[in-house]
Amino acid sequence: MLRDRINHVVHGRALLAMRIPEIREVRGTQPGFSDLFESYSLAVIHLNALTARHAPRSQIDEYKELISNLEEEAAYFVRNYSPMHGKFDWAD
């Protein structure tokens, strides 16, 4: 199965980098980011599988919402990440 053969952290980071170019400044090893990248990868793969097998619209919409929420979370993290210091600035 595809999802068992790929590195989901790398895959998720690449997918998010296409949607949020600023994510390229973040190392995948930063706390929280590897989990986010992995979750994003798995959600996108599952959405593609649901779409391919013509799953009920409610299931597809659920995964689209999940993906959108993960993208919002990633954008929030990127806005508050300081690549110069390798940490987050939560003042925002």
Secondary structure, DSSP 8 states (H G I E B T S, - for coil): -HHHHS-HHHHHHHHHHHH-GGGGGS-TTSTTHHHHHHHHHHHHHHHHHHHHTT--HHHHHHHHHHHHHHHHHHHHHHHTEETTTTEE-TT-
